[in-house]
Amino acid sequence: MANLTELGVAAIREGVAGGEFSAREVAEAFNANVAAAGELNAFIVTTPEKALEAADAVDADRAAGKPLGKMAGVPIGMKDLFATHGVQTTAASHILEGFKPEYESTVSANLWKAGAGMLGKLNLDQFAMGSSNETSYFGNVVSPWRRNDGGNAALAPGGSSGGSSAAVAARLAPAATGTDTGGSIRQPAAFTGITGIKPTYGRCSRWGVVAFASSLDQAGPMAHDVRDCAIMLEAMAGFDPKDATSLDMPVPEWEAGLNADMNGKRVGIPREYRMDGMDQDVVKSWEDGIAWMKDAGAEIVEISLPHTKYALPAYYIIAPAEASSNLARYDGVRYGLRDLPDGAGLQDMYAATRAEGFGDEVKRRILIGTYVLSAGFYDAYYTQAQKVRTLISHDFKNAFTECDVILAPTTPTASFPLGDKVDDPLAMYLNDVFSVPASLAGLPAMSVPAGLNGDGLPMGLQLIGNAFDEQGVLNAGLALEQRAGFTAKPDKWW
């Protein structure tokens, strides 16, 4: 029998359905990998019993001749931003440590209904605020990758979904959920040589997902390849009346619609994404991607997204503003941490709880957000940022009259050593320069592995599609995947 932990979603699902191996055997194999990978710190909580319970249910259904779900027999990692009934859900923050929800997020419920099992809750940047997974209260995740120069510096797995990316890259899980507010699925996928897609805003319910920035947050899958992402996204997506921003649209059959033929398709190359001082390995991978798109039959057209340079500053006004509002609910009264100094009044308890419970980056963004929403500054900052967001959205609408999908780098560099940027928030924020525009416009976008740089580290190419056109993004991603032929994986050191 093949090494079960080397298999992806489609291969596991088909192997279980065909009787080549049982769902329990798969769950046991991945549980063993998770237990042996403590050095990566990818999981905050492990739930081997949940994985086995779901696997046994799938095996019983198969034995009884019952139809199996889209994710039947596939154990996955669940980013610790999704509420899971009876299982600690912390958003990697001390302020929620010990919180066990009495409810299940819609996305996780959809996955369990489709036959998936849970290996555990994955580490992330605290409240999904970060690009390197160094803001987690439970310690940073370490990328399974190492530079090929013989150095053993611990590298960033990307953020905020760093636990998800590390777990999939290290074969601790065949797939994992992620959330993407400004690039938090795509950037870690690029850093660790896996595939991840952020669907159109509203495709996946936000109900039961700990909120960062409500007008930007969107759940999506992270897996080894495009097909696996298509399968998992089908299981995750769907209309949810409990989420006012949920799209009341049928879920397309993305897996069945996969087609790598790009004949008749136009691929846009945004001139504004060619920036001074870009990493030459990243530039080379982008040029390779353009050549691969041509080989797949696509016509390459240059497009303009003129307001790109304003995207990052607009994002870092809008997202902290929404975070300031969303995180006001953490007050030490209803759930999670409570710090009550002797003789303290209510306001003292609020202050002490938040001072103890929130990390530095979360506090920084709350302060920025509260400032830009305050009297006298609301119009100067928040209103202006929302106007810029509208202009960026219009840029994309205009671009999609000239092309069907946009190709760009996912990140400006490959992964960097942990600690390199943690003391320079602006340098850290620049990691999101290519991913934020699609988030502001609410568009589907995915990262596909494009090769290794000179240090032997993965790089990703990003595809951005028009609203609701996940199929076009997945198809273009499949065309890239087939031509990139990316099969590299990290050497096991943990």
ZIRATA-V114918 format. One record per residue. N is the residue number from 1. SS is DSSP state (H for helix, E for strand, - for the rest). PSI is psi in radians with two decimals (NA if undefined). OMEGA is omega in radians with two decimals (none if undefined). Layout:
((N/SS/PSI/OMEGA) (N/SS/PSI/OMEGA))
This chain:
((1/-/2.42/3.11) (2/-/2.75/3.07) (3/-/1.95/-3.01) (4/H/-0.52/-3.09) (5/H/-0.10/3.03) (6/H/-0.14/-3.07) (7/-/2.63/3.08) (8/-/-2.99/-3.06) (9/H/-0.91/-3.07) (10/H/-0.77/-3.10) (11/H/-0.67/3.11) (12/H/-0.84/-3.13) (13/H/-0.79/-3.09) (14/H/-0.62/3.11) (15/H/-0.70/3.09) (16/H/-0.80/-3.11) (17/H/-0.60/-3.11) (18/-/-0.05/3.10) (19/-/0.26/3.11) (20/-/-0.54/3.07) (21/-/2.87/-3.11) (22/-/2.76/3.07) (23/H/-0.60/3.11) (24/H/-0.72/3.11) (25/H/-0.70/3.12) (26/H/-0.83/-3.12) (27/H/-0.73/3.14) (28/H/-0.69/-3.13) (29/H/-0.78/3.14) (30/H/-0.64/3.06) (31/H/-0.69/3.13) (32/H/-0.73/3.11) (33/H/-0.74/3.12) (34/H/-0.79/-3.10) (35/H/-0.49/-3.07) (36/-/0.04/-3.00) (37/-/0.64/-3.11) (38/H/-0.53/-3.11) (39/H/-0.45/-3.14) (40/H/-0.40/3.14) (41/-/0.63/-3.08) (42/-/-0.49/-3.09) (43/E/2.41/2.99) (44/E/-0.73/3.11) (45/E/2.37/3.03) (46/E/2.53/-3.11) (47/-/1.11/-3.11) (48/H/-0.57/-3.13) (49/H/-0.58/3.10) (50/H/-0.71/3.12) (51/H/-0.75/-3.13) (52/H/-0.68/-3.14) (53/H/-0.80/3.12) (54/H/-0.69/-3.14) (55/H/-0.76/3.14) (56/H/-0.63/3.11) (57/H/-0.71/3.11) (58/H/-0.78/3.13) (59/H/-0.67/3.13) (60/H/-0.71/3.11) (61/H/-0.72/3.13) (62/H/-0.75/-3.14) (63/H/-0.53/-3.13) (64/-/0.01/3.13) (65/-/0.29/3.13) (66/-/2.65/3.10) (67/-/2.51/-3.12) (68/-/2.62/-3.11) (69/-/3.04/-3.09) (70/-/-0.50/-3.08) (71/-/0.41/-3.02) (72/-/2.13/3.08) (73/-/0.08/-3.08) (74/-/1.95/3.06) (75/E/2.38/-3.07) (76/E/2.85/2.99) (77/E/2.47/-3.12) (78/E/2.02/3.11) (79/E/2.36/-3.02) (80/-/0.70/3.01) (81/-/-0.25/-3.12) (82/E/2.21/3.11) (83/-/2.25/3.12) (84/E/2.16/-3.02) (85/-/2.09/3.09) (86/-/0.02/3.14) (87/E/2.28/-3.07) (88/E/2.33/3.12) (89/-/2.00/-2.95) (90/-/-0.26/-2.96) (91/-/0.45/3.14) (92/-/0.51/-3.12) (93/-/2.49/3.08) (94/H/-0.51/-3.06) (95/H/-0.34/3.10) (96/H/0.11/-3.12) (97/-/2.29/-3.14) (98/-/-0.12/-3.13) (99/-/2.12/3.09) (100/E/1.87/-3.05) (101/-/2.64/3.05) (102/-/0.30/-3.09) (103/-/2.95/-3.11) (104/-/2.37/3.07) (105/-/2.66/-3.12) (106/H/-0.73/-3.12) (107/H/-0.83/-3.13) (108/H/-0.67/3.10) (109/H/-0.69/3.10) (110/H/-0.70/-3.13) (111/H/-0.72/3.12) (112/H/-0.65/3.11) (113/H/-0.55/-3.14) (114/-/0.00/3.06) (115/-/0.06/3.12) (116/-/2.75/3.06) (117/E/2.80/-3.07) (118/E/2.11/3.08) (119/E/-0.45/-3.13) (120/E/-3.13/3.14) (121/E/2.22/-2.99) (122/E/2.51/3.12) (123/-/2.75/-3.10) (124/-/2.98/2.96) (125/-/2.49/-3.05) (126/H/2.17/-3.08) (127/H/0.49/3.12) (128/H/0.40/-3.12) (129/-/1.67/3.12) (130/-/2.88/-3.10) (131/-/0.14/-3.08) (132/-/0.02/-3.10) (133/-/0.52/3.11) (134/-/-0.01/-3.13) (135/-/0.04/3.14) (136/-/2.39/3.06) (137/-/-0.45/-3.06) (138/-/0.30/3.11) (139/-/2.72/-3.07) (140/-/2.59/2.96) (141/-/2.54/3.09) (142/-/2.29/3.09) (143/-/2.48/3.06) (144/-/-0.18/-3.13) (145/-/2.66/3.03) (146/-/2.62/3.05) (147/-/2.65/-3.08) (148/-/0.16/-3.12) (149/-/0.15/3.13) (150/-/-0.19/3.10) (151/-/2.69/-3.13) (152/-/0.50/3.10) (153/-/2.34/3.10) (154/-/2.29/-3.07) (155/E/2.69/3.11) (156/-/2.39/3.09) (157/-/0.09/-3.03) (158/-/3.00/-3.14) (159/-/2.85/0.10) (160/-/-0.29/-3.06) (161/-/0.86/-3.08) (162/H/-0.61/3.07) (163/H/-0.68/3.12) (164/H/-0.82/-3.09) (165/H/-0.74/-3.14) (166/H/-0.71/-3.11) (167/H/-0.73/-3.14) (168/H/-0.77/-3.12) (169/H/-0.61/-3.10) (170/-/0.08/3.13) (171/-/0.57/3.00) (172/-/-0.35/3.10) (173/-/2.52/3.10) (174/-/-0.33/3.14) (175/E/2.88/-3.14) (176/E/2.72/3.00) (177/E/2.62/3.01) (178/E/2.94/2.94) (179/E/2.60/-3.05) (180/E/1.99/3.09) (181/-/-0.74/3.08) (182/-/0.24/-3.12) (183/-/0.20/-2.96) (184/-/-0.05/2.88) (185/-/-0.83/-2.99) (186/H/-0.78/-3.10) (187/H/-0.85/3.09) (188/H/-0.56/3.07) (189/H/-0.76/3.13) (190/H/-0.70/-3.09) (191/H/-0.45/-3.01) (192/H/0.15/3.03) (193/-/0.55/3.07) (194/-/-3.09/-3.10) (195/E/2.47/3.11) (196/E/2.50/-3.14) (197/E/2.32/2.94) (198/E/2.00/3.14) (199/-/3.07/3.03) (200/-/2.45/3.11) (201/-/2.19/-3.14) (202/-/-0.21/3.13) (203/-/-0.72/3.14) (204/-/2.35/-3.10) (205/-/2.47/3.05) (206/-/0.00/-3.09) (207/-/2.20/-3.12) (208/-/0.12/3.05) (209/E/2.19/-3.13) (210/-/2.17/-2.98) (211/-/2.42/2.94) (212/-/-1.28/3.12) (213/-/1.83/-2.89) (214/-/-0.50/-3.13) (215/-/0.01/-3.09) (216/-/-0.59/-3.04) (217/-/2.33/3.04) (218/E/2.30/3.13) (219/E/2.69/3.08) (220/E/2.98/-3.12) (221/E/2.67/3.01) (222/E/2.21/-3.02) (223/E/-3.04/-3.08) (224/-/-0.56/-3.06) (225/-/3.10/-3.04) (226/H/-0.75/-3.13) (227/H/-0.75/3.13) (228/H/-0.68/3.10) (229/H/-0.69/3.13) (230/H/-0.76/3.13) (231/H/-0.85/-3.05) (232/H/-0.66/3.13) (233/H/-0.67/3.07) (234/H/-0.70/-3.12) (235/H/-0.58/-3.07) (236/H/-0.63/-2.93) (237/-/2.93/3.07) (238/-/2.70/-3.13) (239/-/2.43/3.13) (240/-/1.94/-3.14) (241/-/-0.26/3.12) (242/-/-0.17/3.14) (243/-/1.96/-3.08) (244/-/-0.33/-3.14) (245/-/0.08/-3.11) (246/-/2.42/3.13) (247/-/2.16/3.10) (248/-/1.26/-3.11) (249/-/2.60/3.07) (250/-/2.63/3.10) (251/-/2.09/3.13) (252/-/2.80/3.06) (253/-/1.38/-3.03) (254/-/-0.69/-3.13) (255/-/-0.83/-3.13) (256/-/-0.48/-3.09) (257/-/0.01/-3.10) (258/-/2.29/-3.11) (259/-/2.06/-3.07) (260/-/0.03/3.14) (261/-/2.01/-3.11) (262/-/0.21/3.10) (263/-/2.31/-3.13) (264/-/-0.07/3.14) (265/-/2.55/3.09) (266/E/2.25/-3.14) (267/E/2.11/-3.10) (268/E/2.40/3.08) (269/E/1.88/-3.08) (270/E/2.11/-3.08) (271/H/-0.48/-3.12) (272/H/-0.26/3.14) (273/H/-0.12/3.05) (274/-/1.76/-3.00) (275/-/2.64/3.10) (276/-/2.43/3.06) (277/-/0.30/3.13) (278/-/2.55/3.06) (279/-/2.20/-3.04) (280/H/-0.51/3.05) (281/H/-0.66/3.11) (282/H/-0.74/3.10) (283/H/-0.76/-3.14) (284/H/-0.72/-3.13) (285/H/-0.63/3.10) (286/H/-0.76/3.10) (287/H/-0.67/3.06) (288/H/-0.75/-3.14) (289/H/-0.70/3.10) (290/H/-0.76/3.12) (291/H/-0.70/3.13) (292/H/-0.67/3.11) (293/H/-0.71/3.07) (294/H/-0.76/-3.14) (295/H/-0.54/3.13) (296/-/-0.07/3.07) (297/-/0.02/-3.07) (298/-/2.68/2.98) (299/E/2.29/-3.13) (300/E/2.21/3.12) (301/E/2.44/3.06) (302/E/2.34/3.14) (303/E/2.95/3.11) (304/-/2.33/3.00) (305/-/1.36/-2.87) (306/-/-0.41/-3.10) (307/-/0.25/-3.13) (308/H/-0.71/-3.04) (309/H/-0.29/3.13) (310/H/-0.07/-3.03) (311/H/-0.85/-3.08) (312/H/-0.85/3.10) (313/H/-0.62/3.11) (314/H/-0.74/3.14) (315/H/-0.75/-3.09) (316/H/0.19/2.85) (317/H/-0.83/-3.06) (318/H/-0.86/-3.07) (319/H/-0.83/3.09) (320/H/-0.58/3.11) (321/H/-0.79/3.13) (322/H/-0.61/3.08) (323/H/-0.72/3.13) (324/H/-0.72/3.12) (325/H/-0.81/-3.08) (326/H/-0.67/-3.04) (327/H/-0.03/3.09) (328/H/-0.33/-3.11) (329/H/-0.29/-3.11) (330/-/1.65/-2.97) (331/-/0.03/3.14) (332/-/0.05/-3.09) (333/-/-0.83/-2.92) (334/-/-0.64/-3.11) (335/-/2.87/3.09) (336/-/-2.69/-3.05) (337/-/2.50/2.96) (338/-/2.09/3.08) (339/-/1.94/-3.05) (340/-/1.58/3.14) (341/-/2.72/3.13) (342/-/2.28/3.09) (343/-/0.18/-3.07) (344/-/2.54/2.99) (345/-/-3.05/-3.08) (346/H/-0.82/-3.13) (347/H/-0.66/3.11) (348/H/-0.69/3.13) (349/H/-0.77/3.09) (350/H/-0.91/-3.05) (351/H/-0.79/-3.11) (352/H/-0.72/-3.13) (353/H/-0.80/-3.11) (354/H/-0.64/3.10) (355/H/-0.70/-3.13) (356/H/-0.61/-2.96) (357/H/-0.57/-3.11) (358/-/2.48/3.06) (359/-/3.03/-3.05) (360/H/-0.75/-3.10) (361/H/-0.68/3.10) (362/H/-0.76/3.10) (363/H/-0.73/3.14) (364/H/-0.80/-3.09) (365/H/-0.59/3.06) (366/H/-0.74/-3.14) (367/H/-0.77/3.10) (368/H/-0.82/-3.10) (369/H/-0.72/3.13) (370/H/-0.66/3.13) (371/H/-0.84/-3.06) (372/H/-0.25/3.08) (373/-/-0.07/-3.03) (374/-/2.77/3.14) (375/-/2.33/-3.14) (376/-/-0.35/-3.13) (377/-/-0.24/-3.09) (378/H/-0.88/-3.12) (379/H/-0.62/-3.09) (380/H/-0.56/-3.06) (381/H/-1.14/-3.00) (382/H/-0.81/3.13) (383/H/-0.73/3.13) (384/H/-0.70/3.14) (385/H/-0.67/3.11) (386/H/-0.59/3.06) (387/H/-0.72/3.09) (388/H/-0.71/3.10) (389/H/-0.73/3.11) (390/H/-0.72/3.12) (391/H/-0.70/3.12) (392/H/-0.72/3.10) (393/H/-0.73/3.10) (394/H/-0.65/3.08) (395/H/-0.81/-3.13) (396/H/-0.74/3.13) (397/H/-0.75/3.10) (398/H/-0.72/-3.12) (399/H/-0.66/-3.09) (400/-/0.00/2.92) (401/-/-0.27/-3.10) (402/-/-0.29/-3.11) (403/-/2.92/-3.14) (404/-/-0.52/-3.14) (405/E/2.67/-3.10) (406/E/2.38/3.13) (407/E/2.26/3.14) (408/E/2.92/2.99) (409/E/2.70/3.05) (410/-/-0.74/-3.08) (411/-/2.73/3.13) (412/-/-0.33/3.12) (413/-/2.97/2.94) (414/-/-3.06/-3.10) (415/-/2.72/-3.13) (416/-/2.81/-3.13) (417/E/2.49/3.04) (418/-/2.38/-3.14) (419/-/-0.30/-3.06) (420/-/-0.64/-3.01) (421/-/0.05/-3.02) (422/-/-0.44/-3.13) (423/-/0.04/-3.13) (424/-/1.50/-3.06) (425/H/-0.64/-3.11) (426/H/-0.72/3.09) (427/H/-0.67/3.11) (428/H/-0.75/-3.10) (429/H/-0.50/-3.12) (430/H/-0.25/3.05) (431/H/-0.44/-3.03) (432/H/0.16/-2.97) (433/-/-0.59/-3.13) (434/-/-0.32/-3.05) (435/-/-0.47/-3.06) (436/H/-0.71/-3.08) (437/H/-0.77/-3.14) (438/H/-0.60/3.11) (439/H/-0.77/3.13) (440/H/-0.58/-3.14) (441/H/-0.09/3.11) (442/-/0.45/-3.02) (443/-/2.69/3.04) (444/-/2.41/-3.14) (445/E/2.52/-3.13) (446/E/2.75/3.05) (447/E/2.34/3.13) (448/E/2.37/3.13) (449/E/2.35/-3.06) (450/E/-0.11/-3.10) (451/E/-3.02/-3.13) (452/E/2.58/3.06) (453/-/-3.01/-3.09) (454/-/-0.38/3.10) (455/-/0.06/-3.13) (456/-/0.37/-3.12) (457/-/2.57/-3.08) (458/E/2.65/2.99) (459/E/2.63/-3.12) (460/E/2.64/2.99) (461/E/2.46/-3.07) (462/E/2.39/3.04) (463/E/2.26/-3.13) (464/E/2.29/-3.12) (465/E/2.97/3.07) (466/-/2.80/3.14) (467/-/2.37/3.11) (468/-/0.04/-3.10) (469/-/0.94/3.04) (470/H/-0.59/-3.11) (471/H/-0.76/3.12) (472/H/-0.66/3.12) (473/H/-0.80/3.14) (474/H/-0.70/-3.13) (475/H/-0.77/3.09) (476/H/-0.65/3.08) (477/H/-0.69/3.11) (478/H/-0.69/3.10) (479/H/-0.73/3.09) (480/H/-0.80/-3.09) (481/H/-0.78/-3.11) (482/H/-0.59/-3.09) (483/H/-0.53/3.10) (484/H/-0.59/3.14) (485/-/0.65/-3.06) (486/-/2.02/3.11) (487/-/0.04/-3.09) (488/-/2.56/3.03) (489/-/2.73/-3.08) (490/-/2.50/3.04) (491/-/2.38/-3.06) (492/-/2.10/3.08) (493/-/-0.23/-3.03) (494/-/NA/none))
